């Protein structure tokens, strides 16, 4: 029996391959989501960090919003991706189990980027338009 695989051994090996591929995709998703979160923070927090009227700066953008966008965006994206995959497990074909969670992850990143921009626009409005 050495050198041959039984049906169960082949199934376990296939599951390991899928788990490994899923882990790589998860890591890439987290890196992309973190980069998007940082990009949103960098573009939105600029006026508050540069200073507005008389050089007034809002340093809470560094210790509040930066970690929230840098770590929160990947976490929420991965949660949405894994929940979608779990919901489709055993209910859809292989193509749907791959494409739908990826689409949900992309949509989640886009929605979080929009929400981050909206939040930061409101936070730095006083630095951009001092009369508000």
KEKE-3310 file (N, C-alpha, C; in steps of 0.2 Angstrom, whole numbers, plus 5000, padded with zeros to 4 digits):
npx = (5004:5011:5014:5002:4987:4973:4955:4951:4963:4967:4956:4959:4971:4967:4959:4968:4976:4966:4964:4976:4977:4966:4971:4982:4975:4967:4977:4982:4971:4969:4981:4979:4967:4972:4981:4972:4965:4975:4978:4966:4966:4977:4975:4963:4966:4976:4974:4970:4982:4992:4988:4978:4970:4981:4991:4985:4983:4976:4980:4974:4970:4980:4982:4969:4960:4969:4974:4961:4957:4968:4969:4955:4949:4955:4951:4937:4934:4939:4931:4919:4922:4925:4913:4904:4909:4907:4893:4890:4895:4894:4882:4883:4890:4908:4913:4905:4907:4919:4920:4909:4912:4924:4919:4911:4921:4928:4917:4915:4927:4927:4915:4919:4930:4923:4915:4926:4932:4921:4919:4932:4931:4922:4928:4939:4934:4934:4947:4948:4938:4937:4926:4916)
npy = (4994:5006:5021:5022:5031:5031:5034:5042:5048:5055:5064:5071:5077:5085:5094:5100:5107:5116:5123:5129:5137:5145:5152:5159:5168:5174:5181:5190:5197:5204:5211:5220:5226:5233:5242:5249:5255:5263:5271:5278:5285:5292:5301:5307:5312:5322:5337:5339:5335:5343:5355:5369:5384:5395:5385:5375:5358:5341:5329:5317:5311:5303:5293:5288:5287:5282:5269:5263:5263:5256:5244:5240:5239:5228:5218:5218:5216:5203:5196:5197:5191:5177:5174:5174:5164:5153:5153:5149:5137:5120:5123:5129:5129:5125:5136:5147:5147:5152:5164:5172:5175:5183:5193:5199:5203:5213:5222:5225:5231:5242:5249:5251:5260:5271:5275:5278:5289:5298:5299:5305:5316:5324:5325:5333:5344:5357:5361:5363:5371:5384:5391:5383)
npz = (5000:5000:4993:4986:4986:4996:4994:5005:5009:4998:4998:5010:5007:4997:5004:5012:5003:4998:5010:5012:5000:5003:5014:5009:5000:5010:5017:5007:5005:5017:5017:5006:5010:5022:5016:5008:5019:5025:5015:5013:5026:5025:5014:5019:5032:5031:5031:5044:5051:5045:5050:5054:5056:5063:5064:5071:5076:5075:5084:5087:5076:5073:5084:5085:5073:5064:5068:5069:5055:5049:5055:5057:5045:5037:5046:5047:5033:5032:5040:5034:5022:5026:5033:5022:5015:5024:5024:5011:5011:5006:4999:4987:4971:4966:4960:4963:4977:4977:4970:4975:4989:4987:4979:4989:4998:4991:4989:5003:5006:4998:5003:5016:5013:5008:5019:5028:5022:5022:5036:5040:5032:5039:5051:5049:5044:5050:5049:5036:5032:5041:5047:5051)
capx = (5000:5015:5015:4996:4983:4966:4950:4951:4970:4966:4952:4962:4976:4964:4957:4974:4977:4961:4965:4982:4975:4962:4975:4985:4970:4965:4983:4982:4965:4971:4986:4975:4962:4976:4983:4966:4963:4980:4977:4960:4968:4982:4972:4958:4968:4981:4972:4971:4989:4996:4986:4973:4970:4986:4994:4981:4983:4972:4984:4969:4969:4986:4981:4962:4958:4974:4973:4954:4957:4973:4967:4948:4947:4956:4947:4930:4934:4940:4925:4914:4924:4924:4906:4901:4911:4904:4886:4889:4898:4889:4876:4884:4896:4914:4914:4901:4910:4926:4918:4905:4916:4929:4915:4909:4927:4929:4912:4916:4933:4924:4911:4923:4934:4919:4914:4932:4932:4915:4921:4937:4929:4918:4933:4944:4931:4935:4953:4948:4934:4937:4920:4911)
capy = (5000:5012:5024:5023:5035:5029:5040:5047:5051:5060:5070:5075:5081:5091:5099:5104:5112:5122:5127:5133:5142:5150:5156:5164:5173:5178:5186:5195:5201:5208:5216:5225:5230:5237:5247:5254:5259:5268:5276:5283:5289:5297:5306:5311:5316:5327:5344:5339:5334:5349:5361:5374:5390:5396:5379:5370:5351:5336:5323:5311:5307:5298:5288:5286:5285:5278:5261:5260:5261:5252:5237:5238:5238:5221:5213:5218:5213:5196:5193:5197:5185:5171:5172:5172:5157:5148:5152:5145:5130:5115:5125:5131:5126:5128:5143:5152:5147:5156:5171:5176:5178:5188:5199:5202:5206:5219:5227:5227:5236:5249:5252:5254:5266:5276:5277:5281:5295:5302:5301:5309:5323:5327:5326:5338:5350:5363:5363:5365:5377:5386:5394:5378)
capz = (5000:5000:4986:4983:4990:4996:4993:5011:5009:4993:5001:5016:5004:4993:5009:5014:4997:4998:5016:5010:4996:5007:5019:5005:4998:5016:5019:5002:5006:5023:5015:5002:5014:5026:5012:5007:5025:5026:5009:5015:5032:5023:5010:5023:5038:5029:5033:5052:5053:5043:5054:5051:5059:5068:5065:5076:5073:5078:5084:5088:5070:5073:5089:5085:5066:5060:5070:5067:5048:5047:5057:5057:5038:5036:5051:5045:5027:5032:5043:5029:5017:5029:5034:5016:5013:5028:5022:5005:5011:5004:4996:4980:4967:4968:4957:4967:4983:4976:4967:4979:4995:4984:4978:4995:5001:4987:4991:5010:5006:4995:5008:5022:5011:5007:5026:5031:5019:5025:5043:5040:5029:5044:5057:5047:5041:5053:5047:5029:5031:5048:5049:5052)
cpx = (5004:5015:5008:4992:4976:4961:4951:4958:4970:4962:4955:4967:4973:4961:4963:4976:4973:4962:4971:4981:4971:4966:4979:4981:4968:4971:4983:4976:4966:4976:4983:4971:4966:4978:4978:4965:4968:4979:4971:4962:4972:4979:4966:4961:4973:4979:4973:4978:4993:4994:4982:4975:4976:4990:4991:4981:4979:4976:4980:4968:4975:4984:4973:4960:4963:4974:4966:4954:4962:4972:4960:4946:4948:4952:4940:4929:4935:4934:4920:4915:4923:4917:4902:4903:4908:4896:4885:4892:4893:4883:4877:4890:4902:4916:4911:4904:4917:4924:4914:4908:4921:4925:4913:4915:4928:4924:4913:4922:4931:4920:4914:4928:4929:4917:4920:4933:4927:4917:4926:4936:4926:4923:4937:4941:4932:4942:4953:4944:4933:4931:4915:4911)
cpy = (5006:5015:5025:5027:5032:5035:5045:5051:5057:5066:5074:5080:5087:5096:5103:5109:5118:5126:5132:5139:5148:5154:5161:5170:5177:5183:5191:5200:5206:5213:5222:5229:5235:5243:5252:5258:5264:5273:5281:5287:5294:5303:5311:5315:5321:5334:5344:5339:5340:5355:5366:5381:5391:5389:5374:5363:5346:5330:5316:5307:5302:5292:5285:5283:5281:5270:5259:5259:5256:5245:5235:5236:5231:5216:5213:5215:5205:5192:5192:5191:5178:5169:5171:5165:5152:5147:5148:5138:5125:5117:5128:5128:5129:5135:5148:5152:5151:5163:5175:5179:5184:5194:5203:5206:5213:5224:5229:5232:5243:5252:5255:5260:5272:5279:5280:5288:5300:5304:5306:5316:5327:5329:5332:5344:5356:5366:5365:5371:5380:5389:5389:5375)
cpz = (5000:4993:4983:4988:4990:4995:4999:5011:5004:4995:5006:5012:5000:4998:5011:5009:4997:5004:5015:5006:4999:5011:5015:5003:5004:5018:5014:5003:5012:5021:5011:5006:5019:5022:5010:5013:5026:5021:5011:5021:5029:5019:5014:5029:5037:5032:5041:5054:5051:5047:5050:5053:5064:5069:5070:5072:5078:5078:5085:5082:5069:5078:5089:5078:5063:5062:5068:5059:5046:5049:5057:5050:5036:5040:5048:5038:5027:5036:5038:5024:5020:5031:5028:5014:5017:5026:5016:5005:5010:5001:4989:4977:4969:4965:4961:4974:4983:4975:4972:4985:4992:4982:4984:4999:4998:4989:4998:5010:5003:5000:5014:5020:5010:5014:5029:5028:5021:5032:5043:5037:5035:5050:5055:5044:5044:5051:5039:5028:5039:5050:5052:5059)
residu = (UNK:UNK:UNK:UNK:UNK:UNK:UNK:UNK:UNK:UNK:UNK:UNK:UNK:UNK:UNK:UNK:UNK:UNK:UNK:UNK:UNK:UNK:UNK:UNK:UNK:UNK:UNK:UNK:UNK:UNK:UNK:UNK:UNK:UNK:UNK:UNK:UNK:UNK:UNK:UNK:UNK:UNK:UNK:UNK:UNK:UNK:UNK:UNK:UNK:UNK:UNK:UNK:UNK:UNK:UNK:UNK:UNK:UNK:UNK:UNK:UNK:UNK:UNK:UNK:UNK:UNK:UNK:UNK:UNK:UNK:UNK:UNK:UNK:UNK:UNK:UNK:UNK:UNK:UNK:UNK:UNK:UNK:UNK:UNK:UNK:UNK:UNK:UNK:UNK:UNK:UNK:UNK:UNK:UNK:UNK:UNK:UNK:UNK:UNK:UNK:UNK:UNK:UNK:UNK:UNK:UNK:UNK:UNK:UNK:UNK:UNK:UNK:UNK:UNK:UNK:UNK:UNK:UNK:UNK:UNK:UNK:UNK:UNK:UNK:UNK:UNK:UNK:UNK:UNK:UNK:UNK:UNK)
# end
